[in-house]
Amino acid sequence: MAVLIVPRSAVLAGAFAMLGGCVSEPVSGPVPFHDNTPRSYAPKPQTLASFACSGALPAVHQQICASEPLSRLDHQLIDQYRQKLRELDVPGGLLLEANQRRWMLSRAGQCGLTEETGTGEADAQAIACLESMYRKRARHLSNWTVPEPQAQMEAHAWSSYAEYRLVDNRGHSMCEATGAALNRELQRDGFPDPGALPGFKALAGSHAGTQQTQVGAADISVNLYDAGLYAGYERRARGVSVDGVPVLDHRTLPLWVAEQPNYGGRAHASSSQTGDYASIDVLEHAGQTLVLVNESWGFYSPAARGESAYAGLYRLQGNQLEPLCLYQSYLTPPRTNTLAGLPAYQALQTELDRLAGDPLAEYAQHERRDNFQTWKEQQWTLLNLPLVGADALARYGRMAALQQRNDEVLEAFFDWSERNLGNKRIYRRVLPMMQPAYLELQQMFRDQGLEAAQATAAADLLFHASLARSMDNLEPPQHVPDMPLAAFASYRPRYAIAPQPGELEQGRQFATLHSVLLNNAPLHVISDFIDYETAEMGAQRGRGPDGNAAVMAAVGNPEALKLLLRHGFDPDQPNDWGKTALMTAVQLDQPDSVKLLLEQGADVHRQTRKQPDAGSGGPDRAEAAAGQQTALTLAAKQAGGRVIDLLIAAGATRMEWVGYSDQVCGLLAQNGQLDDAQRTRLQDPLCTASYSPAPATLQARADLRRGEEISISEAGQEYRVKLIDRPAMTLFGQRMEIHPQRLRKDLGKMARSIGTAAVRRGKGEIKGPLTLVFDDLSESNAEKLKTGVAFPVSAGTTSAWRYQVEQKPASKALRIIAHDQDADSGMLWRALFTAAERNNLTPTMEGYMLIHTRGTRSTEYQLGVIDQPRN
């Protein structure tokens, strides 16, 4: 039989002509009118949960969206958490934000939710579990109190970065007195509360506890709102209205600023990126109604580098706003890239980012975005406003909580290093980088004028925050995290903030064979552990996390590896994604161990498989999710010449899958371990020579039923076959018997007609690619195709004249994806039947061809199968 790959259908294109003209002289005309009348603001749209229930969502978020009560709990908890953050000092905010991230990551594991269970259908048991977690978390947040600051001899740290300086005095002596009072409040408590100034009373606004007040017969309202991600979820102020009529909006203060001589050319369309102010307060003072407006300070300040944010004091009479006093307040630091002068810290941060890897799958997209933006703000603040954090460590008693959290982070780092030899190598490389980076931070802060104790406190905060954020992304917590220690608690730290090499190992007792191998124990100790675990654990002896075998942990020590092999350890024992000791030895460029394993019969043709939920940390997760690696691909990418020569001699240059030789050759070109002479020498056996097919016994070694691909060889061609689950679907199209050449010619026109009819007449939505449907492949041949041409459509689509709607139940199918338009269709179908026979799958004779035209052009062949033994 032969079924043709269909060529790309014609794509309709349209062109738009753009008319233009030019004149040599400017044309006079009316001056544009800018309406600066204050405007009102529409309330922000709200979602039931704290996020929009749309797009791809992790399993936890799907359950939240499936339950209205749980959605409301989620929204309430996030509101409670953000309000708590607004009330906290900088170190307290760092600790709570990290704790909240870890709590969110713990939800899926605590409630038995995985990506496989994330179907979007409501799971009553999971919802009940999540509701319980949310209620407990709300209680814990409520009980974790915001501390009263301890009195300090020095002025508040914010007074080192901000000062109210009068620049436009229209209120005479009141402006000078008010500015002096604001500065006294700033030195005592930080960002000033105008209601605490002598003679002032807060009536409404950011510091009054209410948004509305009544003065005489007038109702005055301040518009306060959650400004969202790009304002740090701060509660910002947008404007003031009197009796519902706006009298002040986000442009009012910037327009006053723009009137000043040499004001700096700052854009004055708005006071901030989010179109709002840090605070607006309606005040009573000496029988007058005043409005104090403050622009934001710090990371979100609207001022350019080296320029000031402003504050304005207005008199409110009826619905008229009169400018009185304009102050410069916070001065934005002039530096642009502080990290450029910190090579040791930058190098450490690069390693930590690589170690942490991509955000964990448990995070939804909006949470990944929030985490990224939050870290930008935190890192900037700790680098550019170091006194604010250092001062708060003592003022709010946060040192004990920071030390306890740092111990947890370092313990997590050591535990991660115990998972496999690759992690241990990274750990031994990163740990010596910590002290230089930490000392570099201390020196930078001393150079900024901080005293020694202040510089140490500032370095503690920034170093810990950088390290903790990376360690938190290794894997989700196994348990629900406890809240951070309370303010002014006592704690005896186990480790320094930035430990020396060897400090984390002090006092440890290594309790497993896998661990003693990773930590280079003497051979007699290893021998004792072999005897003990053989007696106690049998075949599971030496196993580590992710199924990592003892022989994998030993490849850095050939003598220890020999000892294991003499005791009968399997050289090919794989971990959870199929990685073997030979692959590990190759990856770490250990030629002596590679030679030893090959002599003991290690299989050079072993392949890893995709296991997306396996691994801890960036390197392992990426490796497990990628799959389809061999010892040769790993060697070509990063091993030296000796290792590659050993693999070639052992017969590794076999065609494991389609395009395998090209992949190996491409990796060789990127190998940084090789010099030009070595690379040139190896190009002949790896790039020029023809790879013979992999042995037939290897073609079906991968397990189709575990989602792995197998390689099937037909007439010298290699095909990658996978067992898939076809979902139930609705198809809209037409049945026909047609010559293959005619189908090839007319398919583009058919696709347009069927798609148009499905949408316009069937009132449906197209859900997938054009599909050829064969109820019985045996009824088609080189002269006649008995097929249906259809699109998957949304449920409820109705049939139309000449077109039918057909329901297809869920089923299993073997799949090959062909990217070559000239591929032999007959060979492709034969490869699918061969794969079914070799893997004890019964073909149903139902076939599908899915024609993908978006992105890379391909045709997907699917053969229906039943997964049960034949009679």
N, C-alpha and C positions, 0 to 999 in steps of 0.2 A: 504494500500500500504506500501511497505517497501523499502527503499533505503539504501544500506549499506555504512557505513563509511569505506573508503578504508585504508588499512594498509600502513605504510611507504614503499615507493618503495626502492628497493635495491640501495645502494650507491656503485659505483665502487671505489675501492681504489687501489693505487699503492704504491710500496715501492722502495726507492732508497738506494742502498748499498753504504756505504762510506768506501773506502779503506784507510788505514793509515799505517804508519810504524814509527819506532823510531830507533835511533842509540844511543850507549852509549857515543860516543865521538863526539865533534863538527866536522863537515865536512868543510874543507877549500874550499873557492870558491872566485869568483871575488868580489871585493868591489863594492857596488852599486854606480852608477854614478848619481849625482844630478845635473841636468841642471839648473843653476841659471840665464841663459840668460833672460833678461827682455822680457816679452811677451805683445802682444797687447790684446785688449779687444773688444769683440763683443758688439754692442749696445743691451741694454735691449729690449726685445719684448714689443711692445705697444699695448694697447687695444683701441678701439674707445671711449668707456666711460672710466671713471677713474677706473673701475673694470671690471672683467671678467663676461660676460653675460652668466653664466652657473650655474647649480645647482638651488636649491630652493632660490628664491628671493622674497622680499616683493613687494607689489603692485606698489609702486613708482619706484622701480628699474626695474620692468618689463616694465613699460611705457618708462623709459629711454632707455632700450634695444630695444624697438619697434620703436624708432625714431632715425635715424642717426643724424639729426641736434641737437636733445636734447642730444644725447650721446656726441657729440662734445662740447656742452655747459657745460655738466657735467665735462668733462675732463679739459676744460679750467678753469672752476671755481676752481676745486680742485688744479690745478697747481698754480693759483693765490693765493689761500688761503695758500698753503704750502710755497710759496715764501714770503708771508707776515709774516708768523710765523718765518721764518729764520732770518728776520730782527729785530725781537722784543726782548725786554728784558724779563726776567722770568715772572714778574707779568703780563705784557702785553700779553705774550703768553698764560698764564693760562686763562686770561679773554677772549681772542679771541677763544681759543680752546673750552671753555665751550659754548660760543655764537654760534659757528659753529655747535656743537652737537645739540643744541636746535633748530637752524634753520633747520637742516636736519630732526629732529623729527616733525617739524611743516608742512612739505611738504604734507604729506598724508591728513591731516585734511583740509588744505587750498584748496586742489584740489579734495576733495571728493573721495579719494581712500581708500578702506578698504581691508581686506584680502578676503572678499567675491567678490570684484570686480577684484581681482588679477588673471585674467585668462591668462595673457600674450598677449592678443589681443590688438592692438593699439586702444586707446581711444583718438580721436582727441581733445575733450574738455579738458581732463586731461593733454594731452601733451602741449596744448596751455597755460594752467594755469602754468604748471611747467616751460615752457620756459620763461614766464613772471617773475616768481619767480627767476629764475637763472639770468636773466639780471639785475633785481633790486639788487640782492645780489652782483653781480659783481661790480655794481656802488657803493654800500655801502662799500665794501671792498676797492675799489680804493680811496674813499673819507676819509676813516678812516686812517689817516696818521701816519707814524712812527715818533715819536717826536725826536727832538734834545735833548740830555741829558743836564740837568742843571749842571753847574759847582759845584763841591763839594770840600770841604777843604781836606777831607780824600782821600787816594789812592783808586783806584777802588778795589772792593771786590775780584776780581779774583786774585789780587796780594797777597791775604792772603792764597791762595791755590796753586799757581803756581809761579815758578821762573826759569829762564833760567840759568842753572848751567853747566859750561863747563866741559866735562868729556873726550874728545878726541880732542886735538888741533893739527891739521895738517896745519892750516893756519896762525899760529903765531899770531901777534898782531891783525890781522883782526878779529879773533874769539872772543877775549876778548872785543873788541870795539863793535862788532855786538851784542854780548850777553848783554852788558850794554845798548845798544840802545833798544833792544827788551824788557828789563825789564822796562825801562822808559816808553815805549809805553804801556806796560801791566799795569803799575800803573796809567797811565792817562786814558786809554780807554778800558781796558780789553783785550780780546784776540787780539794780536797785528796785525796790518795791516803793513806788511813789506814795502809796497810802501810809508808809511808815515815816515819811518826812514830817518834821514839826510843822503843825498848822495846816496840814493837808489831810483830806479825807477822801478815800476811794469810794466812788459812787457806783461805777460799773466798769466792766472791761477785764483786761487780762489778769489783774491782781485783786479784783474786788469780790470774786466768787459769784458774780452775777453779770449777765450781759445787758441788763436793762435797768433803768432808773427813771424817776420822775422828778423834774425840777420845775416847780410851779405847776403850770398846766401842760407842760411839754413832756412827752415821752421820748427819752433818749435811749438809743440802742447801739451797742457795739457788736459788729459782726465778727464772731470768733469761730474757728473751724479747724479740723485736722488737715494740715496742709499737704499731707502725703509724703511719698518716698523722697522726693527731691527737696524736701525741707526737713528731713529727719523725722517725719511724723510729729513735728512740733505743733502745738496749738497756737496758731497764728491769728492775727487780727487783720481784717481787710478794710473796714470802714466804719463810719458813724452815721446814723440817721436820726433825724428829729421828726417825730410824728410821722414816721414812715418815709420821709424825704431825705435822700442821701445828702450829707454835707461834707463828707470826707471820704476819699477812696484811695486806692493804691498809688495814684498819680499825684496826690495833693502835696505831700512832703517833697518828692523829687522835683516838682515844679518850683518850689521855694528854693531848694538847693541850687537849681539851675540859674536862679537870679543872682547868685553870688559871683563876685569877680574871681576869676581864676579858679572856678569850682572844679576843674579837672576834666571837663568834657565827658563826664559820666553820662551814659544813656539815662534819660529821665522819663521814659515812658512808663516805668514801673519801679517800685522800690526793691524788687527781688525777682529771682527767677520764677517764683511761684505767684508773683503779683500780690504781695501782702507785706505786713510788718511783723517784727518780733512781738510787739505789744502796743496796745492802745488803751489808755486809762482815762476815764472821765473823773475829774477831781473837783472837790470844793475847797476853795482857799480864799480867805478874807472876803467872804460874801460873793465870790466870783465862781462861775463854772468854767473849768479849764479842761483841756484835752492834751495829754502828753503822748506823743507818738515816738516810738523807738524803732530804728531799723535793726536788722539782725546782726549779730556779732559772730566771729569765728568762721567756720568752714562755709557757712551760707551767707556771709556778709555780701551785700551788693557792691561794696567798694572795690575798685581795682587795686592791684598790688601797690602798696605804698601810699594809698589814699584812705580817706576816712568814711566810716558810716556816720549817719546823722541822727539827731533827735530834735523834735520840734514841739514847742509848747504853744498852744492856741487858747484864745478866749472864745467861749461859745456864748453868744447873746442871741436868744431866740433861735432862728435857724441860720444865723450868720457866724462864720468862723473867721476870727481875726488872728493873724500870725503875731506872736509876741517875741518868742526867744528861739533862736536856732543854734544848736550846739553840734560841734563835731564830737564824736564819742570814740568808737573803736577804730584803731589804725590797723589796716590789713598788712601782714608781713610782706616785705618786698621780695622775698625769695620765691623762686618758681619751682625748682626741683631739688629739695633738700637731700633726697636720696643719692643724688649724683656725687655728693661728697662723702658718702658712706660705703666704700667698696666692700668692706667685710660684712656689714649688715645686708647689703644688696645681694652678695653671694649667698649668704645664709638664707635669705628670703627666697631666692631662686630655687635652692635645694628643697626648702620646705614646700614650696608650691608644687614641685615635681613629685615630692613624696606624698602630698595630699591628693593630687590628681583632680579630676573633674568633680563637680558637686555630686554628692550621693543621690542615688535614684529616688530616695524617699522625699527629697525636696521637690515641690512643685516649681514651675517656672517663675512665678511671682516671688517665691521665697528665695530662689537663687539670685534674682535681681535685687531683692532687698538686702541680702547678705553681702553682695558685692558693693552696693552703694554704702551700706553701713560701715564696712571696713575702710572704704575710702575716707569717710568722714572721721572715723576713729583714728586711723593712722595719721591723717593730716593734723588732727587736734593734738595728738601726743607728740608729734614732731615740732609743731609750730607754736603751741601754747603749753609747753612742758610744765610751767609752774602751776597751771590750773589743776592738772592731775596730781602733781607732787604735793601741793598744798592740801588737796582733799584726802590723800592717804592718811595724813595725820588728823586733819580737822574732823573727818568722819569715821576714823578708826577702821580703815579697810585693810590694813597690812596683814592681819591674821587670815582673812578670807582669801587674799591674793596668794599668800604662801601655801595655804591648803590646796587651792585650785592648781597652783604650779606643781605641787607634788603629784597630784592626780594626772596632770598632763605629762610629766616626765615618766611616770609609771606606765602610762599608756604607750609612750614612745618605746620604752624598753620591752614591754609585752609584744609590741608590733615587731620588734627586731627578732623575737624568738620564733617567729612563724616560719622563716626559711632563710637559707644562706644569702640570697640576694638582699633581703631586708637587713640582715646582720651587717653586710658589707656597707649598705647605705648608712646605717646607724653609726658604724665606726668612722665613716667619712664626715658625717654631719656633726657629731658630738664635739670634735676638736674645733669646729668653726664657731661654737657658741661663745666661748670666752672672748675671743677677739672682737666679735660683733658687739657684745655687751660693753666691753671696755671702750670701743669706738663711740657708742652712744653716750656713755658717760662723759667722754672727752668733748664731744660735740656740745652737750648741754653746759659743761663748764665754760666752753668757749663763748657761749651765749650769755655768760654772766651769772649762772646759777652757782650757789654755794655747793660744796662737796655733797652734803646730805641731800640737797634738792636734786642735784644731778643724778645721784644714785637712785632716788625714788622715781624720777622721770624715766631713767633707763629701765628700772624694774618693770614699770607699767608697759612701756613700748615693747620691750623684749618678750615679756610674758604674753601680751596680746598677739604678737606675731606667731609665737610658738603654739599657743593654745588653739588659734583658729585653724592651723594646719592639722594638729593632732585630732581635733574634733571631726575632721573629715575622713579619718581613716576608715571607720565603720560605725554603724549606729550603736548606741549604748545598749548593753544587754539588760540593764535595769533602769528604772525611772530615776533620774538624778535627784539627789537631795538639793534643797535650796542652798545658796551660798551661806557661809557663816555669817552670823549677825555682826553688826558694827561693834567695834571695841571688844571683840571676843579674844580669847587667848588661844594660841596654837604654837606648837613647837615644830618648826619645819624639818623635814628629813633631808632635803636637798637645797643647794643654793639656787637662786633664780636662774643663773646660767652655770650649770655644773661643769666641772673639769672632767676630762676623759677618765674613766674608771670609777667615778663617784657613784654612778647608778648601780654598779656591780657589787659595791662594798656590802658585806653582811648577807649576801644571798646564798641560799643553798639550792643548787640545781638538782631537780628531782626526776628528770626523765632522760632517756637515752638521746632523744632528739635534741634536747637542750645541751647536754654535755658535748655532743658533736659540734653544735654551733659555736660553743664557747671554748673549743680547742682544749678539752680536758686531756690529761695523759692517757696513754693507751690502756694502762691497767685499770683505770677508772671506767673507760669505755667498755672494757671486757666484763667488768662486774655488772654494769648496767645491761649488757647484752644477755648475760646469764639470767639476771633477775626478770627482765621483761619477757624473755623467751618462756620462762616458767609461768609467769603470771598472765601474759597477754597473748601468747601464741602468735597467730598470723598478724595481729595488730601491733606487734612490737615495733618500737621506733617511730611510730606514726606521730606526726605533728599536726597543727591546724591545716585545714584545706586538704587533708589527706597526704601532706608532704611526707615522703618516705625518708627513712634513716640514710639510705644511700645518697639521696639528694643533699642532705645536710653535711655529708662527709666529703663531697668532691673537692673541697678546699684543702683537704689533708689526705693525700694518697695512702699514707700508712693506715690511717683509720678506715679508709675505704677498703683496703685489702683485708683488714680484720673483719669487717662486715661481710664481705664476699666469702671469706673462708668459713664464716658461720652460716652460710646458706641464704643470705639476703638476696632477693630477686633484683638483678640490675635493671630490669624494666618495670619495676613497680611504679605505677603512675600516681599523680595526685588527682584532685577532683576534676581538673580540665585536661588531663592526659599528659601532663609534662613529666618527663622522666629524668633520672640522674644524668644520662648522657646529654640531654638538652641543657640541664643546669651547668654541667661541666663546660660545655661549649659556650654557653652564654657568659660564663665567668672567665673564659679563656684559660682553662686548666688542662694543658695538653697531656700531662702525666696521668690524670684521672680519665681523660678521654681514651687514651691508649689502654689503660687497665680495663675500663668498661667494655671496650670493643673486644678485647681478648677474652672477656668473660661472656661474650655472646650478646651484648646489648644491641638492640634493633635500631639501625639507622633510619628505618622507614616509619617509625612511630610518628603520629601526628597529634597535636593538641586539638581540642574541640571547643566550641563556644559554650561557655558556662557563665552567663551574664551575672548571676547572683553570687558568684564565688569571689574570693580574694578580699584582702584588706589593704587599703592604701592605693595610691594611683598606679604604680607599676604593676601590681598583681591584678587589679581590677581590669586594667587595659589589656593585659595579657590573656586573662580568662575570657573577656568579652570578644576578643579578636578571633581566637581559635586558629586552626589550620596553620600551625607552625611545625617545622621539622628541625632536626638537629642541623641540617644543611642551611636552611633559611636563617636560623639564628647565627650560625657561624659566618655566613656571607655578610651578615649585617654588622657583627661586632667582634668576631674572633680573629686571632692572629693566624699567620700562614701555617704554622705547625698543625694547629687543630684542623684547619680546612684540608690540608694534605692527608691527615689521618682519615677523615670522612670520605674523601675521594677514593682512597685506597680500599675503604670498607664497602664500596659500592653504593654510596649515597646519591650518585647522579643518575637517578631514575625518575621518570616522568610521573610524579605523584598525583598531579592534577593538570588540567588544561592550563597552559601558560606558566607552568612551574619553572621551566628553565629560564624564561624571561624574567620572572620574579627574582630568582636567585642572582641573575646577572645584574639586575637593577640594584639589589641590595649590596652587591660587591662594590659597585661604583661609589657607594656612600660610606663604606667601611673606613672608619678613622684609625683603626689599628694597623692598617697596611700602608707601606710606602708605595711609591709609584712602581718600583721594580717588582715588588711582590704582587701588586694588583695586575700588572701586565702579564706576569707569569701565570697567574691563576685564571686569566680570562680564557685561555685555550680550553682547559677541561671544564670550566663552568659556563662559558658563554658561547664558544665556537662549536664544541663537540655536540653531537646529537645524543639526547637522553633516550635510553631505551625504556619501554613501558615498565611500570612497576609490576612486580610479580603478581600473578592472578590471585594468589592466596592473600594478598594485602588489600585487594580492591574492596572486599566486603567486610574488612575488619571493623571499620567504624559502625556504630550502632544507629541505624535509621530511626529506631523507636525512641531514641533519646534526643532526637532533633539534629543528629550529626549528618553531614554529607558523606556520601561514598563515591568512589571513583569507578566508573564502568568504562571498559575499553571495547570499542567496536571498530573493526577495520582500521586499526592504528590510531583512532581518535579517542581522546579521553573526555568523558562527560561526567559532570558533577550532578549527582542525584540526591534529592532530599524528600523525606516523607512529610507531608503537610496536612493540616486540617482545613478542608474547604468549608467556609461558613455557609449556613443556609442563606439563600439569596433569591431575589425575584429578578427574572430576566425578561426583557422586552425586546422582541425581534420577529424574525420570520424564518420559516423552514423552507428548504429548497434542495433540489438535486441539480448539480451544476458541474460543468467541466472545470478542472483546476485553473486552466488558462483564463477562462471567462471570469472566474472568481477573482483571480489576480487583477484583471483589468477593471472590474466593476466595484471592487470592495470599497474604495474611497467614497464613491457616490452612494453606495448602500449605507455606509456608516453615517454620512450626513443625513440621509433620509430617515434612517431609524432613530438617530439621536433627536432630530427635530420633532418627529412624531411622538416620541416618548415624552418630551417636555411639553409640547404645545397641545397635543391631542390626548395623550395619556395622563397629563397633569402630574408628571412625576419628576424626579431629580436623578440624574445619572450618577451612579455611585462607583463606577470602576471602568476599566478599559474595554474596548470592543472585544468580544469573545466569540470564537467559533465553537459550537457545541456539537459533539458527535455522540449520539445515544449508543451506537454500536460501531466501533472502528472497523470491524470486519466487513461492513456494508459499503465502505469507501475504497476506491482503488485509483489507479493512475488516470482513468477515463471519467470517473464520476465520483463526486463527493456528495454524500448524503449528510447534510449539516444544517445547523441553525446559525444564523448571524444575529447577535443580540448584544445589548448592553445590560449590565446589572443596574437596577433602578430601585428607588425607594419603595417601601411598602405602601400599598394603596394605589399604585399606578394602575390605570385601567387599560384594557386592550383597545385597539382602534382598527378600522378597516384595513385589511392586509397584514396586520401585525398582531401577534399573540403575546399574552403574559403567561409565563411559566414559573412555577415554584420549584426550586431545587433544594432538597434537604441537605443538611450538613453531611459531609463524607470525608474520607481519606483519599489522598492522591499522591502519587510519585511525581516529582517535578524536575524538569530541566529548564534552565533559562539560556536561550541562544541569543548571542549578540551579533552573530554573523548572519547577514541576510541571505548569503549563499550556502548556508549550512544544509546538509542532506537531511531532509525531513524524515525520510525512511529510516536512516540510521538513528535519529533521535528517538523515534518511537521504539525501535528495536532495543535501544539502550534501556528504555524504561521497562520494557517487558523482561529484559535480562535481569535488571535490578530486582524486579518483583520475584522472579523465579529464585534468585540466589538468597533472598531474604524471607522466603516462605510467606509471600503476600499473594493473594488471589486477585488477578485483574478482573474488573467488572466489565471491561471493554468500552466503558464510557470514557471519552476523551474531551479535553478542552484545549484551546489555543487562545491565550490572552495576548493581545497585541498592544504593547506598551509604546506610546509615542511621546510621552512627556519625559524630559530629561534624556537619558541614554536610551537609544532605540533598542528594543529587544522583543523577542517573542517567547512566551512562557508555555511550555508543553506540559500538560497534566494528564496522567493516566489514573483513572479511578481504581482503587484496590480495596480489598477486604482483609483486615489484619486477623486472620485465623488460619490454622493449618488446613491444607487441602485434604479431601477424603482420599 
